[in-house]
Amino acid sequence: MKAVYGSRFATAYPTEAEIKIAKREWARDIGRHSREDIDRIFGEVKRKQACGDQSMDWPDIGRILGVCADTSEQRAFKARAREQERIDQEVRKCLTDQGARERSEAARLREMKNIRERLGL
């Protein structure tokens, strides 16, 4: 957070004692996330700051973890969307295959009818 917020971090947490209190307060919540998740979260925080999102102007651990929830929900939504697309593709393939089989069967029956007619059967 120091790297992202600079002097604002020092204003919000001016002493080592206050930093320790914040660490104790939020350790479990933060500990639930991998290093990659935390990097991704701060990437999103920086993006929000760059877009003028004033809610990210001050170092607020709860708000930052809220960004984490947003990104987790977004990842879950995208995963569900990818799975639904995969299912849709499978359904389309099955329908296409079924349609091809039906067209093939119809063509086979027409051909048999034509042969019978030519043979006078």
C-alpha positions in Angstrom: 0.0 0.0 0.0 2.9 2.3 0.7 4.0 2.1 -3.0 0.5 2.9 -4.3 -0.5 5.6 -1.8 2.8 7.2 -0.8 2.3 10.1 1.6 -1.4 9.3 2.0 -0.4 6.0 3.5 1.9 7.8 6.0 -1.0 10.2 6.9 -3.5 7.3 7.4 -0.9 5.2 9.3 1.6 7.6 10.8 3.2 5.2 13.3 4.5 1.7 13.3 2.0 0.9 16.1 -0.9 1.9 13.8 0.5 -0.2 11.0 0.7 -3.2 13.3 -2.9 -2.6 14.5 -4.1 -2.5 10.9 -2.1 -5.6 10.1 -3.6 -7.5 13.0 -7.1 -6.3 12.1 -7.0 -7.3 8.5 -4.5 -10.2 8.5 -7.1 -13.0 8.1 -8.9 -11.2 5.3 -5.7 -10.4 3.4 -4.3 -13.9 4.1 -7.1 -15.5 2.1 -5.6 -14.2 -1.1 -2.7 -15.3 -3.1 0.2 -13.0 -4.0 -1.2 -13.0 -7.6 -4.6 -12.0 -6.3 -3.2 -9.2 -4.3 -1.1 -8.0 -7.3 -4.3 -8.1 -9.5 -6.2 -6.2 -6.8 -3.7 -3.4 -6.7 -3.6 -3.3 -10.5 -7.4 -2.7 -10.3 -6.9 -0.1 -7.6 -4.4 1.7 -9.8 -6.8 1.5 -12.8 -9.6 2.9 -10.7 -7.4 5.7 -9.5 -6.3 6.5 -13.1 -10.0 6.7 -14.1 -10.7 9.2 -11.4 -12.4 6.9 -8.9 -12.2 9.0 -5.7 -13.1 6.1 -3.5 -9.5 4.9 -4.1 -7.8 8.2 -3.2 -7.0 7.1 0.4 -5.7 3.8 1.7 -8.7 2.0 3.0 -8.1 -1.7 3.4 -11.8 -2.6 3.5 -12.4 -0.8 0.3 -9.4 -2.4 -1.3 -10.6 -5.8 -0.2 -13.9 -4.8 -1.8 -12.1 -4.4 -5.1 -10.9 -8.0 -4.5 -14.5 -9.1 -4.1 -15.4 -7.3 -7.3 -12.5 -9.0 -9.2 -13.4 -12.4 -7.7 -17.0 -12.0 -8.7 -15.9 -10.9 -12.2 -13.7 -13.9 -12.6 -16.4 -16.2 -11.4 -18.9 -14.6 -13.8 -16.5 -14.9 -16.7 -15.9 -18.6 -15.8 -19.6 -19.2 -15.8 -20.0 -17.4 -19.1 -17.1 -19.5 -20.6 -18.8 -22.7 -19.4 -22.2 -21.6 -20.7 -20.6 -20.8 -24.1 -18.9 -24.3 -24.1 -22.3 -25.9 -23.4 -23.9 -23.8 -26.1 -21.3 -24.9 -28.6 -21.8 -28.5 -27.7 -25.6 -28.1 -28.2 -25.1 -26.4 -31.5 -22.7 -29.2 -32.6 -25.2 -31.9 -31.6 -28.0 -30.1 -33.4 -25.8 -29.6 -36.5 -24.8 -33.3 -36.4 -28.4 -34.4 -35.8 -29.5 -32.2 -38.7 -26.7 -33.6 -40.9 -27.8 -37.2 -40.0 -31.5 -36.3 -40.8 -30.6 -34.7 -44.1 -28.4 -37.7 -44.9 -31.2 -40.1 -44.1 -33.7 -38.1 -46.1 -31.3 -38.1 -49.1 -30.8 -41.9 -48.7 -34.6 -42.5 -48.7 -35.1 -40.2 -51.7 -32.3 -42.1 -53.6 -33.9 -45.5 -52.7 -37.3 -44.1 -53.9 -35.7 -43.0 -57.2 -34.0 -46.4 -57.7 -37.4 -48.2 -57.0 -39.1 -45.9 -59.5 -36.5 -46.6 -62.2 -36.8 -50.3 -61.6 -40.6 -50.1 -61.6 -41.0 -51.5 -58.1 
